[in-house]
Amino acid sequence: MSDSEASARKVELLEAAYAYALRHGLADLSLRPLAAEIGSSPRVLLFLFGSKDGLVRALLARARADELKVLDGIRGRDLPEVTRRVWDWLAAPEHRALLTLWAEAYTRSLLDPGGPWAAFARTTVRDWLDLLAAAQPAAERDTPAGLAERSLTLAVLRGALLDLLATGDVERTTAAVEAFIPPLR
C-alpha cells in the first residue's frame, strides 16, 4: 500500500470509526467489533493508528475538529449573542451523540490524565474560553472581571449541557441559560 493509499484509507477508516464512536461511545471500545462494523480488521487499524490509544487520540482530535468548526462559525458577536448561539447549538437534538461523546471524553480526561484522553478537558476549556474572550469588549477581556465573566458563562453552559444530556429537558435547561444571559449585557 502506497503512502497516499494508506493516508486515504486512514481518513476513510477514521470517519467510519468516528461515526461508530458517536453511536457507541469510546469507554468500551474494542477493535474487533469496531473493525467488523467499519469494514476493516484490527490489524489494519493498528497499522494505520499505531495502537488502540492512537486510534482513540485520532477520534478525539476528530471530535475536536467538529467542535472548532462550531466555534469558528459563532465568532464575531458579543458575549450575550455568542452564549445564545452556543446554547442553541448545544441544545439541538442532532448534536446529542457528539455531545455525549464529548462528555465521555471530558470525564475520561479527568480520570485518566496520562492516557489517550490526556489534556482533552483542559484543551476544551481553553477553546471555549478563547471563544468567549473574543466576544468580550477589548477593555474587559484582559481583566480579572472579564476572565471571571467568561468562566462563569462557560460553567453555566457546561452545567446546562450536562443536565440536558442527563434529563433531555430542553425547556428547563434553555430557560436557565436564557435567565443567565441578561446580566451579560
N, C-alpha and C positions, 0 to 999 in steps of 0.2 A: 504494500500500500504506500503510495507516494505521500509526501508531507501535505500536499494540498488535498488529497483524498482523505487522509486521516483528519485533517482540520475540518473539512466539510462534514465528515461522519461524526466528529466530535460535537460540532454545533447541532447537527440533526439529533443526536442522542441526548445532548443536554436539553434541548427543547422538549423532547419526549419525556425525559426524566423529570423535568420541571413540571410538566402537566401531571405526571404521576404524583409528584410530591404535593401538588396543590390538592389532589384528591385524597391522598393517603397520609400526608404528613411525613416528617423525617425521623421521628422518635424511634420507630421500629423498622427503619429502612433496612431491607435485606436485598442484596444484589441479585439473587436468583429470581424472586418474583418480579422485581423491577425489570431485569433484563428480559424475562419472558414476555412481559406486557409490552415492552417497547421494541421488540424485535431484535434483540441483541443477545449477548452472552455475558456472564460475569467476567470472563477472561478479557473480552474486548473492552468492557467498561474499565477494568483495572489497567489495561494497556493505555487507554486514552486519558484516564484521570489519575493514574499513578497509584491510587488506593481508594478505599471507600471514603476516607476522610477527605481526599482530594475531590471526590465527586460531591460530597456534602458542601465543601467550600465553594465549588463551582455553582452549585444550586443556590447557595446563599448570595453569591455575587449576582446571579441572575435575578433573584428576588429583589436585591438592592437596585439593580438597573431599572426594574419596574417602578420602584419607589422614587428614584431620582427623576424618571420621566414625569411622574405626577408633580413633584416639587417644581420642576422646571416650568411646567405649564401653569403654575399658580403665581410665580414670581411677578414682581412689578406692581403689587397692590398694597394698600395699607393693612395694618395688623388686623382690624376687625374683618375686613374682606377676605384676607388670607385665611383667618381662622374659620370663617363660614365656609369657604370653598374647600378647605381641608376636611372639615367635618362632613360636608355634603359627599365628598369622595369616600371618606371612611364609612359613612352610613349606607352607601349604595349596596344593595344586596349582591350585585355581581362581583363585588370585591371581597366577599366573606372568605373564600378559600385562600386568597393571597394574605389576608389579614390574620387568619388563623395560623397560617404558616409563619407569618411574621412574629406573632405572639409566641409560638412554639420556639422559634429560633432565638428570640429575645430572652426567654426564660432559660433555655439551654445555655446561652452565652453567660448567664449569671452563675449557673450551676457547674459549668464545665469550661472555665475561662482559658484553659490551655488546649482544648480540643479544636475541632474544625469550626466551632462556633465562636472561637476567640474574637473578642472585640466587636462582635456583631451589635450588641446592645449599645456599647459606647459610641460606635460609628453611627448608628441610627439616631441616637440623641443628638450628636453633633450635626448630622444632616438636617434634622428638623429645627434645631436652634439656629442654624445658619439661615434657613428659610425665614424664620420668624424675625431674626435680626434685620434681614434685608427689608422687611415690611415696616420697620420702625423708622421714625424720623432720625436723621443722622445725629442730631443733637442729643437724642435719648439713647441711641444704640450702644454707645460705649460707656454708659454709666451703670453703677450698681443697680439703680432702679430699672433701667432698661433690661438688664440681664434677669432681674427678678421677674419682671413682667412677662418676658418670653418663656422663662422657666415655668411660671405658673400656667401660662397658656398651654404649653406642652403637657404639663401634668393634667390639666383639665381634659384635653383632647385624648390623651392616652388612657386616663381613667374612664372616660365615657366610652371609649372604644372597647376596653376590656369588659365593661358592663354590658355593652351591646352584644359582644361576642358570647358572653355568658347567658344572656337572657333573651336576646332577639328583640328587645323592647326599643324600637327605633323612636317611638313617640316620646318616651320619658327621657332617653339619653339626648335626643335632639333638643328637647325643652331645656335641659340642664345646660347644654352648650350655648343655646340662644340666650339664656339668663346670664351667662358669664360674659358674653360679647359686649353689651353696652358700656361697661366700665372701661373698655379698651379705647373708647373714643376719647 
